Amino acid sequence: MPTRIGGVVLLLVACLSAVAVDEALAQGPPIHTDTPIMLGLAGRGVRSFGKVVHRGKLFADGEAIDNPDGREVTIVQFPVVVPYNLFSERFQVGFIAPLVRINAHMPEGEASSSGLADIRVFGKYLLYQRDRLNETLRVATKAGVKFPSGSTSITPPLGSGSTDYFASAVVGWIRGRTGIYAEGIYNVNTSNNDVDFGNGFGYNLALGFRLSPAVYDIYPSRQLNLFIEMNGSTVRRSKRSGASLENSGGTVIFLSPGLQFVGGRRWLVEASVQLPVVNAPNGTQLGTSWTTLAGIRVLLF
């Protein structure tokens, strides 16, 4: 009899622990920052969104200057992101295939191009997981390759023409309605023709808060999430034949608020705007004025 009672108690504890973990995970993934949680829509879904990047401010050594020629570039992206958990929920592979349209207005005239840009493939592995009552902490690492699938023979080019590599680490902590995520990315960029592209470092920080429901007691439930993110990148100057290219590379950091609606277990919609708080391209270059994003994620598998 004591053995049977002990078994029932253990079963109840296990059930309560599972519910507590579900409550801790009752928040969608950040919009711009990666997540170490490879479950549901972040693990076996397809994601697509429309993103508009507008560059209309001219900078010289990090300071805004007059733009008398009205130089501007608008990039419209429609990437398709497909992650898939392989063997277990600790290891994930995937690819990103972006369709892009670029409209450029320069002193020499206007030009536009559209088509497939550079494709990325990646693998992600969950390094660490600690689940407690209504709380989870996870750490994952990710690595991948960018292939030169975008055309470089048209103007504006749709790709860099180089095969590049990237590696990242991401940590996520969720407790109740609140989640904090941090990510660091290092990009090793190679060369095309006689140009050696500068390596880059990306850094993302996201704060998520479940606005509704206040208590997540039924799975799956509809939910509305607020995300406030800081997304930045610093890229070194490129080189041509060993000489540094003055007007290349730089730093940009965005403040990125966004809203996300999770309609159930199988889909969510999200939208965000990115406003630069640091806009410091090297030399004389156009800087990013703003970006907008709206998209959907659907669980397929």
N, C-alpha and C positions, 0 to 999 in steps of 0.2 A: 504493500500500500504506500509507504513512504516513497518508494522508487517511482510509482505511478504519479504521485503528487509532484515529485521533483521534475518528472518529465513534462508535466503540464505547465509548471512554472517556467521551465526553460523555453517551452514553445511560446508562451505568452511574452516572455522577454524578447525573443527573436522577432515576433510579430510587431511589438512596440518599437523595436529598433528599426525595423524596415520602414514603418510609418514615419518615424522620426527622420530617417534619411530622405524619404520622399519629400517631407516638408522642407528639409534643408535644400533639396534640389529643385524646389518648386519656383524656379526662376529661369527664364530663357537665357540663352547665351548672349554675351555682349554683341553689339552691332559691328564695331570696328576691331576690337581687341579679340584675340583668340581665346579659347577656353580649354582647360585641361579635362573637362567633363565630356566623355565620349559616349553619351547615352542619347537615345531618342533622336530628335531633330539635329543634334550635334554629332551623331554617330552614324546614322543610316539614312540620311535624307539628301535632298538636292536643294541647293540654294541658288536663286538668281535675283538680281536686282538691277535697277537702272541707276547709274551714278553719273552726275554731271560735274565736271571740273572746269572752272573758269579762271583763266589767267589774264588779267587785264591791267595790272599795275606793274610799272617798270621800276626796277631797283638798280642802284649802283652801290656796290660794297655794302649792301644791307640797308641802304637808305632809299626811301621812295623819291623818285624824280619825275619830272614832267614826261609825258608820253605824247608828244605832238603828232606823231604819225599814227596814233590810235592802234598800236600793236595789241593784239589779243589772240588768245587761243582758247577754244572751247572743245573739251573732250567729253564725249558721251560713251559710257562703257556699259555693256550688258554681259557680265561674266556669268558662267554656269559653273557652280562649285559642287562637286560630288564627293563626299567622304564615305568610306565604307569600312566598318570594323571587320578586320580579318582575324579569324581564329578565336578572338576573345574581345572583350570590351576594353582591353588595355592596349591594343595595337590597331592602328588605323592607317589606311592608305587612301589616296584621293588625287583628284586633278582639278585644275582651274582652267577653263577655256574661255577667254574673253573676246567678245565681239566689240569692235570699237569704231567710232566715227570721230574724225578730227577736222575741225574747221579753223583755219589760221588766216589772220589778216596781218600782213607785214608790209613794210615800205615797198618791197618789190612786187607786191600784188597779193591776191587772195588764192588760197589753195585748200582743197579738202580731199580726204581719203577715207575709206571705210573697208572693213574686213576683219579677218581673224588676227588678233595680236599674239604675243608670245604666250605659249602654254606652259603651265607649271604642273609638276607632279610632286607629291610629298608623302612622307610617312611620319606618323606621330605615335609616341609610346608613353604610356602612363607610368611615371617613375615612382610616385609616392601617393598613397591614399590613406587618410585617417578620417573615419566617420565616428561622430559622437551624437549625443542626443540633440536633434535639431541643428546639426552643424556638420560640415564637411570641409576638409582641406586636401587639395590635390595639386600635384606638380607633374607636368608633362614636358617632353622635349620633342622637337619637330625638325626635320631636315628635308631638303628637296632640291630640285633642279628646274631652272627656267630654260626652255628650248627656244631657239630663234625661228619660230614659226611665222612671226609677223613679217610682212614684206618690208624690205628696206630700199626697194627700187622705185618707190613712188614717193610723192611729196604731198603732205608730211608722211614720213615713214611710220609704219604701224608697229615696228619692233626695233630692238637695239642691234640685231644681227649677231649677238654674242650668246654663248651658253654660260649661264651664271648659276651660282650655287648659294643656298641660304640654310641657316640653322637658327633655331630659336628655342627658348625656354619660357614656359608660362606657368604661373601659379594662380590658383583660384581658391578663395575662402568664402563660403556661404554660411550664414547663420540666420535662421528665420527668414525675414523678408529682405535682408541685406546681403549683397555680394560684393567682393572686392577682387579685382583681377589685375595682374601685372605681367607684362610680356617684354622680352628683349629679343631682337632679331639682328643677326649679322649677315650681310650680303657680300659674297665674294664675286665681283664682276670681272669678266675676262675682257676680250678685245674683239674688234671687228675692223677689218682693213688695217690701218695703221694707228687706230685710236684704242688706247687702254683705258677702259672705263674705271672710275674711282669706286672703291669699295664703300659700303654704306652700313649704317647702324640705325635700326628702328627701335622705338620705345613707346609702349602703350600702357596706359593706366585707366581702368574703368571702375566706376562705382555704380552698382545696380540696386534698385529698390522696387519691390513689388508693391505697387499702389493699390491693387485690388486682386484678390480678396485679402482682407487683413489676416484671416486665418485660413490656411489651406488644409481643409479637412476631408475633401473628396477628390480622388484622382481618377480621371483627369478633370480639372476644372479650368474654366476660362480665367485668364489673368492679364493684367495690364502692368507692364514694367517700364520704369523710367531709368535711363542710363545717362550718366555724365562721364565723358571720356576725355582724356588728353592723349593725342596721337601725334608722334613726332618722328622725324627722320633727319639724319645728318649724312651727307654724301661727300666724299673727298673729291677734289678736282681730278678730271680725266687728264690723260697725257697723249700727245701725238709725237711719235718718234722720240720719246723720252722727255719732251718739253711740256711743262704744265700748261693746260688750257685755262686761261684766266676766267673765262665766262662759263664755268661749269661747276656743278656741285653746290653745296650750301646746306642750310638748315631751315626747316619749317616745322612748326608745332601748332596743332589745331586744338581748339576747344570744341567738343563734339557732343552736344545734347541730342537725345533721341528717345522715341517711344516705341514700344513693342507690344503687340497684342497676340497672345497665344490663344488660339481658338479651340484647343483640345490637344490630344496626344499626337495628331498627325500634321498640324500646320500652324504657322504663325506669319504675321505680317509686321513690318518694321519700317521706320523712317527716321532720318537723321540729317542734320546740317552740320557742316564743319566750317568754323571761322578761324582764320590764322591769328594766333596771339604772338607768334614769333615768325617773321618772314624775312629771312636773311640769305638770299642766294648770293653766291660768289660772283664778283665782277658785275657786269651789266646784263641782267636777265629779267624776263617776266616772272613775277611771283604769283602764287595762287591767291586769288581774291576770295573764293568760297567754293565749297562743294556741297552738293545735295545727294541724298541716297534714299531710295524707296524700294523695298523688295519683299520677297516671300521665301519661306522655307517649307518644304513638304517632305514628310516621311514616306519613303517609297518601299523600303525593304522590310 
